[in-house]
Amino acid sequence: MLAFARRTRASFSRFMMEYRFAVDTVLTKVNILRDEFLHLHEYNPIEHVTSRVKTPQSILEKVARKGCEPTLDSIRETITDIAGVRITCAFIADTYRILDALTSQDDVRIIEIKDYIARPKANGYKSLHAIIEVPVYLSTGAVPVIVEVQIRTIAMDFWASLEHKIFYKYSGEVPSHLSDDLSQAAATAEQLDLRMAELHSETRGAELEVSRSAEVVDEVDEKVLAQLWELTRRAERDDV
C-alpha cells in the first residue's frame, strides 16, 4: 500500500503539472495575440482571459461518472476538460477571429471544435468550444497535453454565469418558469451582441479615418529609420 501510494502520488503530481504547464502555454499564445492586435492593428479583440485546472478530486469524480478506467493514460484520453482557458471578447466576430488565430498555429492540434454560437444549446447557451492539443516541453522532451478553450462574448459570458448558478442552486432541476426566463434572456443577449457589433462597425470606421490622418508615433523613431534606410542602400549597392 505504501509503495502504491508513493508511485501514485509521484505520477499524479507530474500529471497535474503537465496540465498546469499546458494552460501556461495557451495563455502565452493568447497574450501574444492580444499584444499583436494592440501594436499592429490598434485594436484589442480580447477583453479578458481566465483559466483553471481541475482539482484531483474533481477529476476523480468525473472519472467515476464516465466509467473511465482509473489509469492516467485513460484519463488523458477520456477527460478533455482538465485544463481550461476561457477567452471573453467584446464582439461575435472577434470570437471567430481569435479561434482562427489560435488554432492555425503550427504546434496546435485541433481535436474538436463545437460552434455553439451558430448552433446554440437548447437552453440558449452560446460559446465556441475548441479541444486542442499543445506541446509541453519538459526536461525529458515534449509532452502533448489537451486543453479546452472556450471563446465567447461578454453578453454570452454573463448569461452562462447566471445559468450556471441557477443550475447548481436547483441541482439541475431548474423550474420551468426560470428556464423560460433564461431562454428570453439568451435572446436578449443575442440582440445586444448584434446591436453592439453594429455600433462597433460604425465607430471603428470613424476611428480608422482619424488614425490615417494623425501622425503615427511608435517605437521606430527617425534615427532608427535613417539607419535602416542607409543599410538598405548599402545592401542594394553591394548587390549591384
C-alpha positions in Angstrom: 0.0 0.0 0.0 2.8 2.4 0.9 4.7 1.6 -2.3 1.5 2.1 -4.3 0.8 5.5 -2.6 4.4 6.7 -3.4 4.2 5.7 -7.0 0.7 7.1 -7.5 1.5 10.4 -5.7 4.6 11.0 -7.9 2.8 10.0 -11.1 -0.3 12.1 -10.4 1.8 15.1 -9.4 3.6 15.0 -12.7 0.3 14.5 -14.5 -1.2 17.6 -12.9 2.0 19.6 -13.5 1.7 18.9 -17.3 -1.8 20.4 -17.4 -0.7 23.5 -15.5 2.1 24.0 -17.9 -0.3 23.4 -20.8 -2.5 26.2 -19.5 0.5 28.5 -19.3 1.4 27.6 -22.9 -2.1 28.6 -24.2 -2.1 31.8 -22.0 1.2 32.8 -23.5 -0.2 32.3 -27.0 -3.3 34.4 -26.2 -1.2 37.2 -24.6 1.0 37.3 -27.7 -2.1 37.6 -29.9 -3.5 40.4 -27.7 -0.3 42.3 -27.9 0.0 41.9 -31.6 -3.5 43.2 -32.2 -2.9 46.2 -30.0 0.5 47.0 -31.5 -0.1 46.4 -35.2 -3.9 46.8 -35.5 -4.5 49.3 -32.7 -7.4 47.2 -31.6 -7.7 44.5 -28.9 -10.4 41.9 -29.6 -9.8 40.2 -26.2 -11.5 41.7 -23.2 -10.2 39.3 -20.5 -8.9 35.7 -20.0 -9.4 33.2 -17.2 -8.0 29.7 -16.7 -8.3 26.8 -14.4 -7.0 23.2 -13.9 -9.5 20.8 -12.3 -8.6 19.6 -8.8 -7.7 15.9 -8.4 -10.9 15.3 -6.5 -13.0 16.8 -9.4 -11.1 14.7 -11.9 -11.8 11.5 -10.0 -15.4 12.4 -9.6 -15.7 12.8 -13.4 -13.8 9.5 -13.9 -16.4 7.8 -11.8 -19.3 9.4 -13.7 -17.9 8.5 -17.1 -16.9 5.0 -16.0 -13.4 5.7 -17.2 -10.5 3.4 -16.2 -8.6 4.9 -13.3 -5.3 5.0 -15.2 -3.5 8.2 -16.2 -3.5 7.2 -19.9 -7.2 6.5 -19.9 -7.9 9.8 -18.0 -5.8 11.7 -20.6 -7.8 10.3 -23.4 -11.3 10.5 -21.9 -11.4 13.7 -19.8 -10.7 16.6 -22.2 -11.5 19.5 -19.9 -9.0 19.0 -17.1 -7.2 22.2 -18.3 -9.4 25.0 -19.4 -8.9 28.5 -20.8 -11.8 31.0 -21.3 -11.4 34.0 -23.6 -14.0 36.7 -23.5 -14.4 39.1 -26.4 -16.5 42.2 -27.0 -18.0 41.1 -30.3 -19.1 37.9 -32.0 -16.7 38.4 -35.0 -13.8 38.6 -32.5 -14.6 35.2 -31.1 -14.1 33.6 -34.6 -11.0 35.8 -35.3 -9.3 34.6 -32.1 -10.3 31.0 -32.7 -8.8 31.0 -36.2 -5.6 32.8 -35.0 -5.1 30.3 -32.2 -5.9 27.1 -33.9 -3.9 27.9 -37.1 -0.6 27.8 -35.2 1.7 25.0 -36.3 2.1 23.5 -32.8 -1.6 23.5 -32.0 -3.5 20.3 -33.0 -7.3 20.6 -33.3 -9.1 17.7 -31.7 -12.7 19.0 -31.8 -14.5 22.3 -32.4 -18.1 22.9 -31.3 -19.7 26.1 -32.5 -22.5 26.8 -30.0 -22.8 30.4 -31.4 -24.0 29.2 -34.7 -25.9 26.3 -33.1 -26.8 27.2 -29.5 -27.7 24.6 -27.0 -31.4 24.0 -26.2 -31.2 26.2 -23.1 -29.8 29.1 -25.0 -26.1 28.6 -24.2 -23.7 30.1 -26.7 -19.9 29.8 -27.0 -17.1 28.5 -29.1 -15.5 25.3 -27.7 -12.2 24.1 -29.0 -10.5 21.0 -27.7 -6.8 21.4 -28.7 -3.6 19.7 -28.0 -0.4 21.7 -27.3 3.2 20.5 -26.6 4.6 21.0 -23.1 8.4 20.9 -23.2 9.9 19.2 -20.2 13.4 18.1 -19.5 12.5 14.6 -20.8 11.0 16.0 -24.1 7.8 17.3 -25.4 4.5 16.0 -23.9 1.2 16.6 -25.8 -1.5 17.9 -23.5 -5.2 18.6 -24.2 -6.7 21.9 -23.2 -10.3 23.0 -23.6 -10.6 26.6 -24.9 -13.9 28.5 -24.6 -14.4 31.7 -26.5 -17.5 33.9 -26.1 -18.7 37.5 -25.9 -19.3 39.5 -22.7 -23.0 39.0 -23.1 -22.7 35.3 -23.6 -20.4 35.0 -20.6 -22.8 36.9 -18.4 -25.7 34.7 -19.4 -23.6 31.5 -18.9 -22.5 32.6 -15.5 -26.1 33.2 -14.4 -27.3 29.9 -15.9 -24.6 28.0 -14.1 -25.5 29.5 -10.7 -29.2 28.7 -11.2 -28.5 25.2 -12.5 -26.4 24.3 -9.4 -28.8 26.0 -7.0 -31.6 23.7 -8.2 -29.3 20.7 -8.6 -30.0 20.5 -12.3 -33.8 20.6 -11.9 -34.5 24.2 -12.9 -38.1 25.2 -12.6 -39.9 25.7 -15.9 -40.6 29.4 -15.4 -36.9 30.1 -14.8 -36.0 28.1 -17.9 -38.3 30.2 -19.9 -36.8 33.4 -18.4 -33.3 32.1 -19.2 -34.3 31.5 -22.8 -35.7 35.0 -23.1 -32.5 36.4 -21.5 -30.5 34.4 -24.1 -32.5 36.1 -26.9 -31.9 39.5 -25.3 -28.2 38.8 -25.1 -28.1 37.9 -28.7 -29.8 41.1 -29.7 -27.3 43.0 -27.5 -24.4 41.4 -29.3 -25.8 42.2 -32.7 -26.5 45.9 -31.8 -23.1 46.3 -30.2 -21.5 44.9 -33.4 -23.3 47.5 -35.5 -22.2 50.3 -33.2 -18.6 49.0 -33.3 -18.6 48.9 -37.0 -19.8 52.5 -37.2 -17.3 53.8 -34.7 -14.4 51.7 -35.9 -14.8 53.2 -39.3 -14.5 56.7 -37.8 -11.5 55.7 -35.7 -9.7 54.4 -38.8 -10.2 57.7 -40.6 -8.8 59.6 -37.7 -5.8 57.2 -37.4 -4.9 57.7 -41.1 -4.9 61.4 -40.8 -3.0 61.5 -37.5 0.8 61.3 -37.1 1.8 57.8 -36.1 4.1 57.6 -33.1 5.7 54.3 -32.3 9.0 52.7 -31.2 10.7 53.3 -34.6 11.9 56.9 -34.4 13.6 59.0 -37.1 17.1 57.9 -36.1 16.3 54.2 -36.5 14.5 54.9 -39.8 17.6 56.7 -41.1 19.9 53.8 -40.1 17.6 51.3 -41.8 17.5 53.5 -44.9 21.3 53.7 -45.0 21.7 49.9 -44.5 19.1 49.2 -47.3 21.0 51.5 -49.7 24.3 49.8 -48.9 22.8 46.4 -49.5 21.4 47.5 -52.8 24.9 48.9 -53.9 26.5 45.6 -52.9 24.0 43.6 -54.9 24.9 45.7 -58.0 
